[in-house]
Amino acid sequence: MAGTLATIAESVCRELLAATLSRSFEAVRLYVPTAGLEELSAVRVTVRPAGLELAPETRTAARKTVVVELGVQERLGDVRDDEQATDDHVALVEEIADLMRSAAVAPDLHARWLATEVVALAGMEDLERLRVMTSVLRLTYRTVG
């Protein structure tokens, strides 16, 4: 049986794959995100279990705060289209953030969404050197049990 962190990350990945957003993408769950340039011809969302905090809730129950990070990556085309391509990428990141706020993630664990933070909107070095746009969202969920 998978632990809480893996279960929630897998549920996030399933929710992403089932969603219909303005742009299509592939979503995978990995502990170590490693995508080559050839894999970034389409938008790729990597779901990475990132952290777990345990705290007492009652004398017999623990509160688990789970952090899952989403890396949204794509390779941009012609440099002349950078502004529009960047706007499209940022819009998709925002759509994903909105989706995950209301998604039924790990209902068997009664996971409750707490927060979404966009911690990196674009990796400038990869954008300039490799033409790869990368954004990172940090999702936080809580379970009690």
C-alpha positions as CSV (number, residue, x, y, z in Angstrom):
1,M,0.0,0.0,0.0
2,A,1.3,3.5,-0.9
3,G,1.8,6.1,1.8
4,T,-0.2,9.3,2.1
5,L,2.3,11.4,0.1
6,A,2.4,9.0,-2.8
7,T,-1.4,8.5,-2.8
8,I,-2.1,12.2,-2.9
9,A,0.5,12.8,-5.6
10,E,-1.0,10.0,-7.7
11,S,-4.5,11.4,-7.2
12,V,-3.3,14.8,-8.3
13,C,-1.8,13.3,-11.5
14,R,-5.1,11.4,-12.2
15,E,-7.1,14.7,-11.8
16,L,-4.7,16.5,-14.2
17,L,-5.0,13.7,-16.8
18,A,-8.9,13.7,-16.5
19,A,-9.1,17.5,-16.9
20,T,-10.1,19.4,-20.0
21,L,-8.2,22.7,-20.0
22,S,-7.4,25.2,-22.8
23,R,-4.2,23.3,-23.8
24,S,-3.5,19.7,-23.9
25,F,-0.6,18.2,-21.9
26,E,0.8,15.0,-20.6
27,A,1.1,14.4,-16.8
28,V,3.4,12.0,-15.0
29,R,4.2,11.3,-11.4
30,L,8.0,11.1,-10.7
31,Y,10.2,11.6,-7.7
32,V,13.0,12.8,-9.9
33,P,11.8,14.8,-12.9
34,T,14.0,14.2,-15.8
35,A,12.7,15.2,-19.2
36,G,14.9,15.5,-22.2
37,L,14.4,18.3,-24.8
38,E,12.8,15.8,-27.2
39,E,10.1,15.0,-24.5
40,L,9.2,18.7,-24.3
41,S,7.7,19.0,-27.8
42,A,4.4,19.0,-26.0
43,V,3.5,20.5,-22.6
44,R,4.6,18.2,-19.8
45,V,3.4,18.4,-16.2
46,T,5.5,16.4,-13.7
47,V,3.9,15.7,-10.4
48,R,6.5,15.3,-7.6
49,P,5.7,14.2,-4.0
50,A,7.7,16.9,-2.2
51,G,7.0,16.9,1.6
52,L,5.1,15.6,4.5
53,E,4.7,17.2,8.0
54,L,3.1,15.3,10.9
55,A,1.6,17.1,13.9
56,P,-0.8,16.1,16.6
57,E,-4.5,16.8,15.9
58,T,-6.0,15.0,19.0
59,R,-4.6,12.5,21.5
60,T,-5.2,9.7,19.0
61,A,-5.1,11.3,15.6
62,A,-2.3,13.0,13.6
63,R,-2.6,15.8,11.1
64,K,-0.6,15.3,7.9
65,T,0.3,18.2,5.8
66,V,1.3,17.0,2.3
67,V,3.2,19.1,-0.3
68,V,3.1,18.1,-4.0
69,E,5.0,20.1,-6.6
70,L,4.0,20.4,-10.2
71,G,6.6,21.3,-12.8
72,V,5.0,22.6,-16.0
73,Q,7.4,22.6,-18.9
74,E,7.4,23.2,-22.6
75,R,9.9,24.0,-25.3
76,L,9.1,27.3,-27.0
77,G,9.3,27.8,-30.7
78,D,10.4,30.9,-32.6
79,V,11.9,33.6,-30.4
80,R,9.6,36.1,-32.2
81,D,6.6,34.5,-30.5
82,D,8.0,34.6,-27.0
83,E,5.5,37.0,-25.5
84,Q,2.4,35.1,-26.7
85,A,4.0,31.7,-25.9
86,T,4.9,32.9,-22.4
87,D,1.4,34.3,-21.9
88,D,-0.1,31.0,-23.0
89,H,2.1,29.1,-20.6
90,V,1.3,31.4,-17.7
91,A,-2.4,31.1,-18.4
92,L,-2.1,27.2,-18.4
93,V,-0.3,27.4,-15.0
94,E,-3.1,29.5,-13.6
95,E,-5.8,27.1,-15.0
96,I,-4.0,24.2,-13.3
97,A,-3.9,26.1,-10.1
98,D,-7.6,26.8,-10.3
99,L,-8.4,23.2,-11.1
100,M,-6.4,21.8,-8.2
101,R,-8.1,24.2,-5.8
102,S,-11.5,22.4,-6.4
103,A,-10.4,18.9,-7.4
104,A,-11.4,15.9,-5.4
105,V,-7.9,14.8,-4.5
106,A,-7.6,11.5,-2.6
107,P,-11.2,11.4,-1.3
108,D,-10.5,8.1,0.5
109,L,-8.0,10.0,2.7
110,H,-10.3,13.0,3.1
111,A,-7.6,15.2,1.7
112,R,-8.4,18.9,1.9
113,W,-6.7,21.5,-0.2
114,L,-5.0,24.2,1.8
115,A,-3.0,26.3,-0.6
116,T,-1.4,26.7,-4.0
117,E,1.7,28.7,-4.5
118,V,3.4,29.4,-7.8
119,V,7.0,29.3,-6.6
120,A,8.7,29.8,-10.0
121,L,7.0,31.2,-13.0
122,A,9.8,30.7,-15.4
123,G,13.3,29.3,-15.2
124,M,15.2,32.2,-16.9
125,E,18.4,30.2,-17.6
126,D,16.6,27.3,-19.3
127,L,14.4,29.8,-21.2
128,E,17.4,31.7,-22.6
129,R,19.7,28.8,-23.2
130,L,17.4,25.9,-24.2
131,R,14.1,27.7,-25.0
132,V,12.4,25.7,-22.3
133,M,9.8,27.4,-20.1
134,T,9.4,25.9,-16.7
135,S,7.0,26.9,-13.9
136,V,6.5,25.2,-10.5
137,L,3.4,25.1,-8.5
138,R,3.4,23.9,-4.9
139,L,0.1,22.4,-3.7
140,T,-0.6,21.8,0.0
141,Y,-3.2,19.3,1.3
142,R,-4.1,18.2,4.8
143,T,-5.5,14.9,6.1
144,V,-6.4,13.9,9.6
145,G,-6.4,10.4,10.8
